[in-house]
């Protein structure tokens, strides 16, 4: 257990152990009197027709029960004095280690510290308390029972003692090898769980790389290792069960078989009954509890203490701190960024260089599944790049497609990201102004105003998006990332919300575009084409990016209220214009008509 020595911990608290032993004497006395009084009640009372004497001995045995219970109650107090300091010691170690890892640099903070603090520490405390109770009970129960057998007749010890000692010694011999195999089985089980989790997360990459058989063989090897560990543990489990049978069951059989011999040596019937009582009511249960506790709680205690005191596993290096290297005037910078979801996976981004200036409005377009949301997660810091560097403004807000609102008032949903206003009235005024800008004023009025109740289950996806957009507009974040955060709004509502964020004082906007209108409203457009990307204005991309021309060519638009696709953009073609050059001219015509307001914004972005 490395630096945490349980023996040293117990040695330092020897006074507590002495107190436990003192109160446990009462329990040993109870065990002694129950069997001894029963034997005397039979021999000196009931078998001789002296009912009063027999009842007196039984009464003495009955008195011993509450006395033993009183001692057991005091033992629990002693156990608490033994295990609670261990819990405090472990908590200090876990918290100290977690803080050192979090602030020391060189490795990321360990997220498992919460589990160690709230779960594993309690397992260690409970396991130690259970072991102390069971070990103490077995020792003093055995002392009381063996003393009783000796008092009844030394010949009884000749019959009962040897198999009991053999059983206990046999269990002691198998305990350490069995604990080692228990640890091996737990490690193999964890390896299987980790392997299957990794396989599940990487199924797409495994299929794409044609590595199904290789991964199946690797998982099969983990399962086979766990099977071997389980079989080895089961074999040692048989030896453990054998030790219980030898130490607990065999003495009873030998006592019955040797009864004629014992009677010939003047062992009384009452003494035989008392010996049987010691075996079945005291020694057998104590031995079974001992074996079970050492096999389960002992193993758990060893595993948990080993993990709590083990040195931290080497973690992934911390990403470099943003520092002062961000270019002045830039809200977001990606320098040579490459990202893949696994070491052998095809990169989603490859050597991407991008700078988004403060106050700029950037739209990101590309076919579905190309990695636009991955780029948003990288920009927000939710993912770390495989290579390259990302610099961003310290405060930013990422609004995902699935908007989050919670049960509470409208004001609570809108204001919890913003800095504290000078008064509740100021908060209401700011929220009203933000709702008017974003386009959620009607929704908020329908909910009952600022104090209206929000029930997420009764809101549509678009209504949840409007509330989330208003909340983000009120936040102090100067950089806002909208990851298809308006996909459930109609084109007019989407335009109003995006223009509100674009006009936000000091604000920078990056939009994962869902419609052509989002791209045409942006200052610049980033086209994602596999692991590569091209950035420029609409006009520049029509000349430079075949994928962008294809994407725009799939959009269509016509005046609102017409039949067909009211949110689409019809292709515009001039007479005599064919081929890519004709498409470029057509797309420029669309852009000019959009800018002039002759066409309604709309159209859904998709792969062609």
LINGI-V594296 format. One record per residue. N is the residue number from 1. PHI is phi in degrees with one decimal (999 if undefined). OMEGA is omega in degrees with one decimal (999 if undefined). NEAR is the number of other ideal C-beta (glycine too) atoms within 10 Angstrom. Layout:
N/PHI/OMEGA/NEAR, N/PHI/OMEGA/NEAR
This chain:
1/999/175.3/15, 2/58.0/-173.2/10, 3/-78.0/179.8/9, 4/-92.2/-176.4/17, 5/-100.5/-177.4/13, 6/-66.6/179.3/15, 7/-62.5/178.0/8, 8/-62.9/178.2/9, 9/-61.5/179.7/14, 10/-69.4/-179.7/15, 11/-64.5/178.6/10, 12/-67.9/-177.8/11, 13/-113.6/-176.7/15, 14/-64.8/179.3/9, 15/-64.7/177.2/9, 16/-63.9/179.1/18, 17/-65.3/177.2/15, 18/-63.9/177.8/10, 19/-63.2/177.3/17, 20/-60.1/178.8/22, 21/-63.6/179.6/15, 22/-62.3/178.6/13, 23/-69.4/179.8/19, 24/-70.3/176.5/24, 25/-59.1/177.7/14, 26/-62.7/177.8/19, 27/-67.2/176.2/23, 28/-63.9/177.4/23, 29/-63.3/177.2/18, 30/-61.4/179.4/24, 31/-59.6/-179.7/27, 32/-60.9/-173.7/24, 33/-69.4/-177.4/22, 34/-60.9/180.0/24, 35/-74.0/-177.2/27, 36/-67.2/-179.9/25, 37/-65.7/178.3/23, 38/-63.7/178.0/23, 39/-63.0/-179.9/25, 40/-68.4/178.0/24, 41/-62.6/178.9/25, 42/-74.0/-172.9/21, 43/-72.3/-174.5/20, 44/-96.6/-177.1/16, 45/-118.0/-169.4/19, 46/-64.8/-179.5/16, 47/-69.8/177.8/13, 48/-101.0/178.9/11, 49/76.5/-179.1/8, 50/-103.5/-174.1/13, 51/-64.1/-178.9/11, 52/-63.7/178.5/8, 53/-63.9/179.8/16, 54/-61.3/179.4/22, 55/-66.3/178.3/14, 56/-64.7/177.6/16, 57/-63.7/178.0/23, 58/-65.4/177.2/18, 59/-64.3/177.3/12, 60/-62.3/177.0/15, 61/-64.1/179.0/19, 62/-66.1/178.5/13, 63/-65.1/-178.1/13, 64/-66.7/-177.2/20, 65/-65.6/178.6/12, 66/-64.8/176.5/10, 67/-64.0/176.9/14, 68/-64.8/178.3/23, 69/-65.1/176.9/12, 70/-61.4/177.8/14, 71/-64.1/178.5/19, 72/-63.6/177.7/17, 73/-60.9/177.9/11, 74/-68.7/177.4/15, 75/-63.7/179.9/23, 76/-60.5/176.9/13, 77/-63.9/178.3/12, 78/-65.3/178.1/20, 79/-63.8/177.3/19, 80/-60.9/178.3/13, 81/-66.7/-179.7/14, 82/-90.0/-171.4/19, 83/-91.8/-178.6/21, 84/-64.2/174.3/12, 85/-61.3/176.3/15, 86/-64.4/178.1/20, 87/-59.9/179.6/16, 88/-62.3/179.2/12, 89/-62.8/-179.5/15, 90/-66.2/178.5/22, 91/-60.3/178.7/15, 92/-62.1/179.7/10, 93/-64.5/-177.5/16, 94/-65.5/-179.1/22, 95/-64.4/179.5/13, 96/-61.3/179.3/10, 97/-65.4/179.0/17, 98/-62.0/178.8/19, 99/-66.1/179.3/12, 100/-62.2/-179.8/11, 101/-69.3/-177.1/17, 102/-72.6/-174.2/13, 103/-110.0/-173.1/8, 104/-80.7/-178.8/11, 105/79.7/177.5/10, 106/89.1/177.7/9, 107/-152.6/178.7/15, 108/-71.4/177.2/14, 109/-58.6/-176.2/16, 110/-82.4/179.2/17, 111/-72.5/179.2/9, 112/-77.4/-178.1/15, 113/-64.0/179.4/17, 114/-65.9/177.8/11, 115/-63.2/179.7/13, 116/-64.1/-175.2/22, 117/-75.2/-173.1/16, 118/-96.8/-173.5/11, 119/-120.1/-173.6/12, 120/-68.9/177.1/19, 121/-62.7/179.1/21, 122/-67.5/176.3/13, 123/-62.1/-179.8/17, 124/-62.9/-179.8/26, 125/-62.9/-178.6/21, 126/-64.1/-178.8/16, 127/-65.5/178.9/22, 128/-64.8/177.8/24, 129/-60.4/178.8/20, 130/-64.8/179.2/20, 131/-63.8/179.6/21, 132/-62.0/-179.5/20, 133/-63.8/-175.8/20, 134/-71.8/178.7/19, 135/-61.3/178.7/15, 136/-61.2/-179.0/20, 137/-63.6/-179.3/22, 138/-64.1/-177.3/22, 139/-60.7/-174.8/15, 140/-78.2/172.8/26, 141/-66.9/178.4/25, 142/-63.4/178.0/20, 143/-61.9/180.0/17, 144/-63.4/-178.0/27, 145/-69.2/-179.8/26, 146/-66.5/175.7/21, 147/-64.0/178.0/17, 148/-65.2/177.8/26, 149/-61.7/178.3/26, 150/-63.8/179.6/12, 151/-67.9/179.9/16, 152/-73.7/178.0/24, 153/-172.4/176.9/20, 154/-58.7/179.5/12, 155/-63.4/179.0/17, 156/-64.7/178.0/26, 157/-67.1/178.4/15, 158/-63.8/-179.3/14, 159/-86.0/-171.6/21, 160/-86.6/-171.5/24, 161/-61.8/-175.3/15, 162/-57.1/-179.8/14, 163/-63.8/178.1/20, 164/-63.2/179.5/22, 165/-65.0/178.6/12, 166/-62.5/179.7/14, 167/-62.8/179.7/23, 168/-65.6/179.6/19, 169/-64.9/178.5/12, 170/-63.3/178.6/18, 171/-65.8/179.0/23, 172/-62.2/-179.5/11, 173/-70.9/-177.6/12, 174/-87.4/-173.8/19, 175/-62.7/-177.0/18, 176/-67.4/176.9/9, 177/-59.9/-179.8/12, 178/-68.6/177.4/22, 179/-63.0/178.9/17, 180/-62.5/179.3/15, 181/-72.3/174.5/21, 182/-64.2/176.8/22, 183/-61.8/-180.0/16, 184/-63.6/178.9/17, 185/-66.5/178.6/21, 186/-62.3/178.5/16, 187/-64.0/178.6/14, 188/-65.8/178.7/20, 189/-65.0/178.2/15, 190/-65.7/178.9/12, 191/-64.4/177.4/16, 192/-63.8/-180.0/17, 193/-61.8/179.6/12, 194/-66.0/-179.0/11, 195/-65.5/-179.1/17, 196/-66.6/176.3/13, 197/-62.9/179.0/10, 198/-66.2/178.7/14, 199/-64.1/-179.4/15, 200/-62.9/-178.9/9, 201/-69.9/-175.2/12, 202/-110.4/-176.8/18, 203/-58.5/-178.6/11, 204/-63.3/-179.8/11, 205/-67.4/179.1/17, 206/-62.3/179.4/21, 207/-66.8/-179.0/11, 208/-63.2/-178.7/11, 209/-89.0/-178.2/15, 210/66.8/-175.2/8, 211/-103.0/-176.0/15, 212/-60.6/-176.4/12, 213/-67.0/179.6/9, 214/-63.1/179.5/11, 215/-68.9/177.0/18, 216/-64.2/177.5/12, 217/-64.1/179.7/10, 218/-65.7/177.5/13, 219/-65.9/178.7/15, 220/-62.7/177.8/11, 221/-63.0/177.3/12, 222/-64.6/-180.0/18, 223/-65.5/178.6/14, 224/-63.2/177.8/12, 225/-63.9/177.6/17, 226/-66.7/178.8/20, 227/-63.1/178.1/13, 228/-62.3/179.1/13, 229/-64.9/179.8/20, 230/-66.9/179.5/15, 231/-66.8/177.7/11, 232/-62.8/177.9/17, 233/-63.5/-180.0/18, 234/-65.1/179.0/11, 235/-62.7/177.3/11, 236/-70.6/174.3/18, 237/-63.8/175.8/15, 238/-63.2/177.9/10, 239/-63.4/177.4/14, 240/-64.1/178.6/18, 241/-62.8/178.1/12, 242/-64.3/179.1/14, 243/-64.1/176.7/22, 244/-64.9/-179.6/19, 245/-64.3/-179.4/14, 246/-67.2/-175.9/21, 247/-80.3/-175.3/24, 248/-105.6/-175.3/22, 249/-92.9/-176.5/15, 250/-60.7/177.9/17, 251/-59.3/178.7/26, 252/-66.3/180.0/17, 253/-62.9/179.7/11, 254/-64.1/178.6/16, 255/-62.1/179.4/20, 256/-68.7/-178.7/11, 257/-68.3/-176.5/11, 258/-96.3/-179.3/19, 259/-57.2/178.7/16, 260/-59.0/179.3/8, 261/-64.7/179.8/11, 262/-64.5/178.9/21, 263/-65.4/178.7/13, 264/-67.8/178.9/9, 265/-98.3/172.5/13, 266/69.0/170.0/9, 267/-79.1/-172.6/20, 268/-75.5/174.5/18, 269/-59.3/177.4/14, 270/-62.8/178.4/22, 271/-65.0/176.5/26, 272/-63.1/178.6/21, 273/-65.3/177.5/17, 274/-63.4/178.4/28, 275/-63.7/177.9/28, 276/-63.4/176.9/19, 277/-65.1/177.3/21, 278/-57.5/-176.2/31, 279/-69.7/-172.1/22, 280/-83.2/-174.9/14, 281/-99.9/-175.8/16, 282/-123.3/-172.0/23, 283/-70.6/-179.8/26, 284/-59.8/178.9/18, 285/-60.3/-179.0/14, 286/-64.5/179.7/21, 287/-67.2/179.0/24, 288/-62.9/177.6/14, 289/-63.0/179.6/17, 290/-63.3/-178.2/22, 291/-62.1/-178.8/23, 292/-64.6/-177.3/15, 293/-65.8/-180.0/19, 294/-67.9/-178.6/21, 295/-78.4/-177.0/19, 296/-106.9/-178.0/14, 297/-63.8/178.7/19, 298/-63.3/178.3/21, 299/-65.0/179.3/20, 300/-60.5/-179.5/20, 301/-63.7/179.8/22, 302/-63.8/-179.5/18, 303/-64.6/-175.5/19, 304/-67.1/179.7/23, 305/-63.5/177.5/22, 306/-62.5/-179.4/13, 307/-74.8/-179.3/14, 308/-68.2/-177.2/21, 309/-102.0/-179.5/16, 310/-71.1/176.1/12, 311/-65.3/-178.3/8, 312/-62.4/177.2/15, 313/-69.1/178.8/8, 314/-61.1/-177.0/8, 315/-101.1/175.6/13, 316/-67.9/-179.4/8, 317/-57.2/176.9/11, 318/-64.0/172.5/13, 319/-64.8/-177.7/12, 320/-60.7/179.5/10, 321/-64.6/-177.8/8, 322/-55.9/176.2/15, 323/58.9/-176.7/7, 324/-91.2/-170.3/7, 325/-77.0/179.7/11, 326/-64.2/-178.3/17, 327/-60.0/177.9/11, 328/-56.1/-179.6/6, 329/88.8/178.9/10, 330/-101.2/176.6/17, 331/-87.5/-177.8/26, 332/-149.6/177.9/23, 333/-135.8/171.8/21, 334/-117.2/-175.3/23, 335/-115.2/177.1/16, 336/58.1/-173.7/12, 337/-79.8/171.4/23, 338/-123.5/179.8/15, 339/-143.2/173.3/24, 340/-138.4/-177.0/18, 341/-82.7/176.5/17, 342/-168.5/-177.7/14, 343/-59.3/-178.2/7, 344/-101.5/-176.8/11, 345/-82.9/175.6/16, 346/-69.9/-178.8/13, 347/-60.8/172.4/18, 348/-79.2/174.0/23, 349/-123.6/179.5/24, 350/-136.5/173.6/18, 351/50.8/-178.7/15, 352/-85.7/173.2/24, 353/-115.0/-177.2/12, 354/-152.5/174.2/21, 355/-127.8/176.3/17, 356/-110.7/-176.2/24, 357/-75.7/176.1/16, 358/-60.9/-178.9/15, 359/85.7/-177.7/16, 360/-83.0/177.1/19, 361/-119.8/-177.5/21, 362/-114.9/173.2/23, 363/-110.5/179.4/27, 364/-114.3/-178.7/29, 365/-126.6/179.2/27, 366/159.8/179.5/22, 367/-60.1/177.7/18, 368/-61.5/178.8/8, 369/81.2/-176.0/10, 370/-79.8/178.4/20, 371/120.7/-178.6/21, 372/-65.4/178.6/22, 373/-68.7/174.6/16, 374/-63.0/176.8/19, 375/-61.8/178.1/27, 376/-62.3/179.5/23, 377/-66.0/176.2/18, 378/-65.2/-179.6/22, 379/-63.0/-179.0/25, 380/-81.5/-178.6/19, 381/88.4/177.4/13, 382/-75.6/174.9/11, 383/-123.9/176.9/16, 384/-103.2/-178.9/14, 385/-68.2/174.3/18, 386/-67.9/176.2/17, 387/-144.3/177.7/13, 388/94.1/-171.9/17, 389/-141.3/177.5/14, 390/-124.4/176.4/23, 391/-119.3/-176.6/18, 392/-144.2/173.5/21, 393/-63.3/-174.4/17, 394/-59.5/-177.5/9, 395/-110.9/176.0/10, 396/-149.4/178.6/19, 397/-134.5/176.0/18, 398/-109.4/178.8/19, 399/-110.1/-177.7/25, 400/-81.4/-179.6/19, 401/-64.8/178.7/16, 402/-89.3/-175.0/14, 403/-70.7/-179.5/22, 404/-105.4/168.5/12, 405/-129.9/-175.5/20, 406/-130.1/178.7/10, 407/-66.7/-177.7/11, 408/163.2/178.0/13, 409/-83.4/175.9/16, 410/-60.7/-179.4/24, 411/-61.2/179.2/18, 412/-63.9/179.1/15, 413/-68.6/-175.3/25, 414/-84.3/-167.3/28, 415/-102.4/-169.9/21, 416/-75.1/175.9/12, 417/-95.0/-172.0/15, 418/-90.6/174.6/18, 419/-71.1/-175.1/8, 420/-66.8/176.9/8, 421/-81.5/-177.9/15, 422/-69.1/-179.8/7, 423/-158.4/177.0/9, 424/-56.7/179.0/11, 425/-63.6/176.7/9, 426/-62.4/178.0/11, 427/-60.1/-178.9/18, 428/-64.3/179.4/17, 429/-63.9/179.6/12, 430/-64.5/179.7/16, 431/-64.9/178.7/26, 432/-63.6/-179.8/15, 433/-65.8/179.0/13, 434/-64.7/179.3/23, 435/-62.1/178.6/24, 436/-66.6/179.7/15, 437/-66.8/-174.6/19, 438/-75.6/-179.7/26, 439/104.4/-179.6/20, 440/-106.0/-175.8/27, 441/-61.9/179.4/17, 442/-63.1/178.3/11, 443/-62.8/-178.1/20, 444/-65.0/177.0/24, 445/-62.7/178.4/13, 446/-65.7/177.9/10, 447/-81.9/179.2/21, 448/105.6/178.6/12, 449/81.0/-174.3/14, 450/-60.0/-178.9/19, 451/-93.0/176.8/11, 452/-67.2/-177.5/15, 453/-88.9/177.6/12, 454/-107.2/173.8/22, 455/-114.7/-173.9/11, 456/-53.9/-177.0/15, 457/-68.9/-179.0/5, 458/-96.5/-179.4/9, 459/-93.7/174.2/17, 460/-76.4/179.2/10, 461/-61.6/178.6/12, 462/-66.9/178.1/16, 463/-65.5/176.3/20, 464/-64.0/178.3/19, 465/-65.1/179.1/28, 466/-63.0/178.4/26, 467/-64.6/179.8/24, 468/-65.8/178.5/24, 469/-66.0/178.7/30, 470/-64.6/177.5/25, 471/-59.2/-179.3/24, 472/-68.3/177.8/25, 473/-60.9/179.9/27, 474/-78.9/-177.2/22, 475/-71.8/179.5/19, 476/-80.8/-174.0/10, 477/-65.7/178.2/20, 478/-77.1/-179.8/18, 479/-110.5/-179.0/21, 480/-119.0/177.0/23, 481/-112.2/178.9/26, 482/-103.0/-178.6/30, 483/-92.7/-174.5/23, 484/50.3/-175.8/21, 485/-76.1/178.8/27, 486/-120.9/-172.3/28, 487/-67.8/179.7/19, 488/-96.6/176.8/19, 489/-97.8/174.5/22, 490/-74.8/-174.4/12, 491/-56.5/-179.2/22, 492/-66.2/179.2/15, 493/-66.7/177.6/18, 494/-62.6/179.8/27, 495/-61.6/-178.2/20, 496/-61.4/-178.5/17, 497/-66.3/-178.2/25, 498/-65.7/178.6/27, 499/-66.2/177.3/16, 500/-62.7/178.8/19, 501/-68.2/179.0/23, 502/-66.7/179.4/18, 503/-85.7/-176.1/11, 504/-57.7/-175.9/19, 505/-58.8/178.4/6, 506/70.7/-174.0/9, 507/-94.5/174.4/19, 508/-117.4/-173.1/25, 509/-125.1/171.4/25, 510/-122.2/-174.9/27, 511/-116.6/167.1/29, 512/-78.7/-165.8/26, 513/-71.9/175.9/26, 514/-109.4/-179.3/26, 515/-132.9/179.2/27, 516/-61.3/-178.0/31, 517/-60.6/179.2/26, 518/-62.7/-179.6/26, 519/-70.4/-177.2/27, 520/-70.2/178.7/21, 521/-81.6/-173.0/22, 522/-79.1/173.8/23, 523/-68.1/177.4/15, 524/-138.0/-177.6/18, 525/-129.7/174.6/23, 526/-105.5/179.6/24, 527/-99.6/179.2/23, 528/-95.6/-176.7/23, 529/-129.4/-174.7/16, 530/66.9/179.4/15, 531/-82.3/-177.6/17, 532/-109.3/-178.8/13, 533/-146.4/177.8/23, 534/-128.4/-176.4/16, 535/-124.7/177.0/20, 536/174.8/174.9/16, 537/-78.4/178.7/12, 538/-57.7/-179.1/23, 539/-63.0/-178.4/12, 540/-64.2/-176.8/14, 541/-72.2/175.2/24, 542/-61.1/177.7/20, 543/-81.6/-167.7/12, 544/-102.0/-170.3/13, 545/-119.3/175.6/20, 546/-60.5/179.4/12, 547/-63.0/179.6/20, 548/-63.8/176.9/23, 549/-62.0/178.8/19, 550/-65.2/-179.8/14, 551/-64.3/179.2/23, 552/-66.2/179.1/27, 553/-66.0/178.2/15, 554/-87.8/178.3/18, 555/-91.4/177.1/25, 556/-145.0/-179.1/18, 557/-153.0/170.9/27, 558/-152.1/-173.8/17, 559/-57.2/-178.4/10, 560/-61.1/176.7/13, 561/92.2/178.3/7, 562/-74.7/-179.7/12, 563/-72.6/179.1/6, 564/93.1/-176.1/9, 565/-102.5/-175.2/15, 566/-68.0/-179.0/15, 567/-101.2/-176.0/21, 568/-93.0/176.5/19, 569/-128.2/178.6/27, 570/-70.6/173.0/17, 571/-60.7/179.2/16, 572/-109.2/-178.8/19, 573/-129.5/176.6/13, 574/-93.1/-179.8/10, 575/-63.0/177.0/5, 576/81.0/-179.5/6, 577/-97.6/179.2/14, 578/-133.1/177.3/9, 579/74.5/-176.0/7, 580/-62.4/-177.1/13, 581/-65.4/177.3/9, 582/-63.7/178.1/14, 583/-64.3/-179.9/19, 584/-59.7/179.4/16, 585/-61.1/-180.0/15, 586/-62.2/-178.5/20, 587/-66.2/176.7/23, 588/-66.9/177.1/15, 589/-63.2/177.1/16, 590/-58.5/-178.7/24, 591/-60.6/-179.3/20, 592/-66.2/178.8/12, 593/-67.9/176.4/14, 594/-61.5/-177.6/19, 595/-63.6/-179.7/12, 596/-80.1/-179.9/8, 597/82.8/-178.9/8, 598/-77.2/179.5/11, 599/-118.4/176.5/24, 600/-79.5/177.7/21, 601/-64.0/174.9/21, 602/163.3/-178.9/23, 603/94.3/-178.6/26, 604/-99.8/-178.4/16, 605/-78.9/177.8/24, 606/-152.9/-180.0/11, 607/-78.2/178.3/12, 608/-108.7/999/10
